[in-house]
């Protein structure tokens, strides 16, 4: 989603982004949406605790997380 707003990457739209945008437009004013996008953009891509790794999308299980690029995460 962040890449869509930063660079116009349309891959996100193909995977549910169009529906998300429609919901955002109904739920947020333009300034609120900007604040939300800023907030989401600053969240960590990965969260780890002593037992698990939490991730919204994919990761490569065969490579250490710290060596994976932002595009993979």
SULGI-V981881 format. One record per residue. N is the residue number from 1. PHI is phi in degrees with one decimal (NA if undefined). PSI is psi in whole degrees, -180 to 180 (NA if undefined). D_LAST is the distance of its C-alpha to the last C-alpha in Angstrom with 2 decimals. Layout:
# SULGI-V981881
n=N phi=PHI psi=PSI d_last=D_LAST
n=N phi=PHI psi=PSI d_last=D_LAST
This chain:
# SULGI-V981881
n=1 phi=NA psi=-44 d_last=12.99
n=2 phi=-62.2 psi=-39 d_last=12.87
n=3 phi=-65.8 psi=-32 d_last=12.78
n=4 phi=-63.0 psi=-47 d_last=15.72
n=5 phi=-73.5 psi=-31 d_last=17.67
n=6 phi=-78.7 psi=-45 d_last=17.05
n=7 phi=-126.8 psi=-1 d_last=17.59
n=8 phi=78.0 psi=20 d_last=18.77
n=9 phi=-61.7 psi=118 d_last=15.96
n=10 phi=-87.1 psi=-5 d_last=17.56
n=11 phi=-57.4 psi=-41 d_last=14.94
n=12 phi=-59.2 psi=-40 d_last=14.19
n=13 phi=-62.1 psi=-35 d_last=17.97
n=14 phi=-67.3 psi=-29 d_last=18.27
n=15 phi=-105.9 psi=45 d_last=16.08
n=16 phi=99.9 psi=-3 d_last=18.12
n=17 phi=-65.3 psi=-36 d_last=17.88
n=18 phi=-60.8 psi=-44 d_last=21.63
n=19 phi=-66.8 psi=-39 d_last=22.58
n=20 phi=-63.3 psi=-45 d_last=20.44
n=21 phi=-59.5 psi=-43 d_last=22.10
n=22 phi=-61.1 psi=-43 d_last=25.44
n=23 phi=-65.9 psi=-41 d_last=24.97
n=24 phi=-59.3 psi=-46 d_last=23.92
n=25 phi=-63.1 psi=-31 d_last=27.00
n=26 phi=-79.0 psi=-27 d_last=29.20
n=27 phi=-99.5 psi=-29 d_last=27.88
n=28 phi=-125.2 psi=147 d_last=27.34
n=29 phi=-74.4 psi=171 d_last=29.45
n=30 phi=-60.8 psi=-42 d_last=28.06
n=31 phi=-70.2 psi=-38 d_last=27.93
n=32 phi=-63.7 psi=-40 d_last=26.32
n=33 phi=-63.9 psi=-41 d_last=23.59
n=34 phi=-61.1 psi=-42 d_last=23.00
n=35 phi=-64.0 psi=-42 d_last=22.86
n=36 phi=-63.6 psi=-45 d_last=20.42
n=37 phi=-61.7 psi=-41 d_last=18.01
n=38 phi=-61.7 psi=-44 d_last=18.42
n=39 phi=-61.7 psi=-49 d_last=17.83
n=40 phi=-62.2 psi=-39 d_last=14.60
n=41 phi=-63.5 psi=-24 d_last=13.35
n=42 phi=-96.5 psi=0 d_last=14.19
n=43 phi=-72.4 psi=151 d_last=12.58
n=44 phi=-66.8 psi=148 d_last=10.22
n=45 phi=-75.4 psi=-26 d_last=6.52
n=46 phi=-138.0 psi=142 d_last=7.62
n=47 phi=-126.1 psi=133 d_last=11.32
n=48 phi=-124.5 psi=142 d_last=13.38
n=49 phi=-122.8 psi=-166 d_last=17.08
n=50 phi=-67.3 psi=-18 d_last=19.63
n=51 phi=-118.1 psi=-30 d_last=18.96
n=52 phi=-136.1 psi=163 d_last=15.54
n=53 phi=-115.4 psi=129 d_last=11.82
n=54 phi=-108.8 psi=132 d_last=10.96
n=55 phi=-152.4 psi=137 d_last=7.88
n=56 phi=-71.4 psi=-49 d_last=8.64
n=57 phi=-108.7 psi=-143 d_last=6.91
n=58 phi=-90.2 psi=170 d_last=6.03
n=59 phi=-154.8 psi=164 d_last=5.37
n=60 phi=-92.8 psi=111 d_last=8.21
n=61 phi=-71.4 psi=-9 d_last=11.04
n=62 phi=-100.1 psi=6 d_last=13.15
n=63 phi=-134.7 psi=139 d_last=11.54
n=64 phi=-56.6 psi=141 d_last=11.48
n=65 phi=-56.4 psi=-41 d_last=8.41
n=66 phi=-65.8 psi=-14 d_last=10.15
n=67 phi=-99.6 psi=-4 d_last=10.38
n=68 phi=-84.8 psi=142 d_last=6.92
n=69 phi=-76.3 psi=161 d_last=6.49
n=70 phi=-59.2 psi=-33 d_last=5.05
n=71 phi=-66.3 psi=-34 d_last=5.56
n=72 phi=-74.7 psi=-43 d_last=3.77
n=73 phi=-76.7 psi=NA d_last=0.00
